[in-house]
Structures are given as C-alpha cells and as structure tokens.
C-alpha cells in the first residue's frame, strides 16, 4: 500500500521512550502505515505520495494534555472575554487596563479581570467595591485573583447578583464586611460562586469563539488531544455538547476525552451518564469520572498525614466527605468506569489508594485506567501501590515551577516531605505509568513549561541550574513519552493514539526544534510547525 504523505526528519521520536532517529512516518488516510528509516519507508512511497522533509525539526506523536479544564480555560485566555492582569504592579495600573477593556467591549455583560497577583501590588490587597466604583459604576465588574482564592466585585455587580448585608456566607467562602456590616466587595474562596454562574455563562456564540481560538492555539503547540476533567468551571448547560456541535461543523479540530463528575453516579445510572455524554460522529468521547478529595498545599487545604510546617495547627482536611468519595469510587468500579481523583496531600493520596484497593478486592483486577491527579506529596510506602494496582499518576510540573519560585512547597511541608514532592523519577522506577498535562487554566496550556519542569526541575530563568531535588528529574525521552503514550495509556486510548506506529491514527506534530539537542531555555520557546489529527492538517506555520 502506498502512502498519501510521508513526513521525514533527522529526528523522529515515536513516543515509546527510545531516542529519535533519522527517518519518517508514512500516512494513508487517517492512519499511520509505518514509521522507520528511509530504507523502511521506500516501498510506501509512490509517484503520488507527497514527501515532506523537515530537516532537524522533531517529528513526534501529537501531544496529549491529560488534564485540562478546557471550557473555562478557553474563556479566561480569550482577550475578548476578559482582561489579563497578571503583570500589573498596582491597583491603578490594573484598573486602567480594566477600563480600557470595558470601553473596547461595550457589549460584554460582565467586565471580567483575571489572574491578579495582588501580592506584587504596591498595596498588596484586592480592591474594594468603592475603589472599583470610582472608575466603573454603571456596569458589573468582577476581578479574580490568580489562584482563585480572593475576588472583588463592584457595587453594580453585587446589586446584579443581589448581594446585601444580609446575604449569608456560602459554605466554604466568606463575604467580607466592613465595620458597619456592609459587604466590602471582597469575596473569599467559594463566595465567588455567587458570581461565577453568571460570569461564565456568556452567549453561546461568544463561548464558541473562545473555544475555537483555544483549539487553534493548542494545535499550534502540537496538541492533538486533551483530557477534559470535571469540573468544567463554566455554567453552560453542557459545554461538551457545544464542543461536539462545533466538531461536527469543523470548528473544533481536537480530540477531547471527558472525565465528568464522579458524583453523578449517585443520581444517574451508567446508561444515563453514557447517553448524556454520547456525541457520535465526533472526536468528543466520554472516558470516565473525576472528583476531588482535597485542596491545594499553598492555602493548607491539601490533606496531610502530619501538620503543615508553616501552620502546625492544621493537617488540612478533605475537601469532599471521604466516605462519599469512597462510595462513589466503589460504585463506579462496580459499573466498570474509570475514575480520576485530585489528591495532593499524602493523606489524601493514601485514602484514594485505599479506596482503589478496596475496589480491587471487591471486583477483582478490572484493567480500568484509574488515575490520581497531581500527586504532590507521596509517602515512600505508597509509591509501589500505583504500579501494583495499575493506577496512573498524573503530573503537571508547571505547578512545581510556581512553588519553586518562592519555595512555597518547602515552607509548607518542610525539608523531609519536600523531598517526596512531585516524585516523577521514583514513579517511573516503581513501574507506574506517569502522564503529563497542564491543568489549564490554572496555568497555561503550553506543553513547553511542563516538559521543562519535568526534565530540568529548575526555574525558567535557569537561576538554580542544580535543580530542585534533581534526583527526581526525568529524561527528555521520558517526558515526551509521558506526554504522548503515557497520557494515551492513562486514558485507555493507547490502541489508537500516543505513538507513531502502524495502524494508529495519524495524530502527529512537527516541533520547530529538536528538544533532544536544544538548550533548556530554547525548550520554553517550542511551537509546532505542522499538526495533523487523523491525517488532516489542523495547523501549519
Ligand atoms: Zn484540575
């Protein structure tokens, strides 16, 4: 059989972890015919075969970002949906940008500012309603801090959502009040939910524009598939249905593997879940369920076995009732459904491993591709349990880079437990299948930072070249394998995706540089020059 297209390069990485070689990949229709050196490719090249030679650029399987909140990420990175304030150094600078955004977007129902780092402001506090009112009082303004723990709203926004001095604090959040008992316009944690449903419910066409832009951007980075995990963090009725409708219309060239709300097993039968998320004829597929067991380390909501080093009065706590999570995991397993759980603290991780172990005892080895998300602090005795039970650890090394910058993890857990953090190398050596992703939009969707973090464990400016616990570094081949085959395996789709092998779907990217030979700083600049999904060009530089 002759190929339609052969993509050649001096650096072909197949995704299985071995080093790149000179050769190429031959494609017929949506499928890979073969991958190998020139001699191997020759019989597949006929007079009508298009042969493209990419020189020293890196040819590899399409990148599979296993953990995204793609719907919200698309909105919060769309400059027509909100204004990014991450680099502002004062309230005045931020509000000036918010005003310019408001003027440029007269039809936006909400004026939304995101990613404020108020700690780097001259006065390091989130603004009150009165401060915002002085600039914008006739339209609702809502501002989000970068880690989504503190929020500001102006008076118009509070009136719109009916917030008064009598509004009770939502569970898990606080409406800050002044000495007279009036809301100040500052909201913490889950109190933001008062606004979120309205803010993240734009007109459908506006949402579609955001999705379309983000898919194109992901394609331009070599991403061909994403895991889209619960929650979506948007209020559209069923954003996956929007993805599917757009996919059918050719406006959403991306494979999405959904992990929907685990707690739906409490109220829905498996058949009802499958029907709700069944979008035949599209690349949007339901794959399993996802929930949380704890929070994050930075605000001491990750659930630890021992107290925090910088807050000895707490070990954190479970974010969801552990018994509820356990029951839901067992029910999912009973029905043959794969489960992914966010677990950051060592107690959270052990609890979930125990739950999976119980499921294994009850239902036997089912071969379900369960995953634990984040795995920030893992006790050594728990490490071998992943491989033994076939549970894939998901890592997002950009989170590690963020904590590395101000030694947040070191401060929170102390030196002994810091050494157990983000154990990528130890996991690989234990035999576990690690997979990589971004957790977009907690950080950007760019794979370069995740790869850089996994391989070098040093700051982006190279200022700590000896690395942070460098014994947990992994090789470039291991990192790229984790971002392709590893993610595919963790999501149970490795029969179709994740490597350049005969019979697999032609999801391929050509990166603009060879990551195996370029300097660390250059890894951070990587982009795709050609991205194919099922043999079709979805991006070309
Ligand atoms: Zn997440």
Boltz pocket constraint, residues with backbone or C-beta under 6 A from the ligand:
constraints:
  - pocket:
      binder: B
      contacts: [[A, 67], [A, 68], [A, 69], [A, 229], [A, 230], [A, 439]]
      max_distance: 6.0
